[in-house]
């Protein structure tokens, strides 16, 4: 079973430069693919951080994440007959 993921977030970071707060906005997309007893996860995020007000800079970024998750029946309570 393939799992699709999508998200968006807006965050007021704790950074304060010249009395101006730094905000972050991003969009993310991801997919999870089962391969035997592993789950292959791949996600992408694109966003921007900062502002051009008061002579500050705006940063644009792109992230790619990769992970493998093993799912065995270690914590499943079994019934024996």
Secondary structure as the mmCIF struct_conf table of DSSP 4:
data_model
#
loop_
_struct_conf.conf_type_id
_struct_conf.id
_struct_conf.beg_label_comp_id
_struct_conf.beg_label_asym_id
_struct_conf.beg_label_seq_id
_struct_conf.end_label_comp_id
_struct_conf.end_label_asym_id
_struct_conf.end_label_seq_id
STRN STRN1 UNK A 3 UNK A 17
TURN_TY1_P TURN_TY1_P1 UNK A 18 UNK A 19
STRN STRN2 UNK A 20 UNK A 35
TURN_TY1_P TURN_TY1_P2 UNK A 36 UNK A 37
STRN STRN3 UNK A 38 UNK A 50
BEND BEND1 UNK A 52 UNK A 52
HELX_RH_3T_P HELX_RH_3T_P1 UNK A 53 UNK A 55
STRN STRN4 UNK A 58 UNK A 70
BEND BEND2 UNK A 73 UNK A 73
TURN_TY1_P TURN_TY1_P3 UNK A 74 UNK A 75
HELX_LH_PP_P HELX_LH_PP_P1 UNK A 76 UNK A 78
#
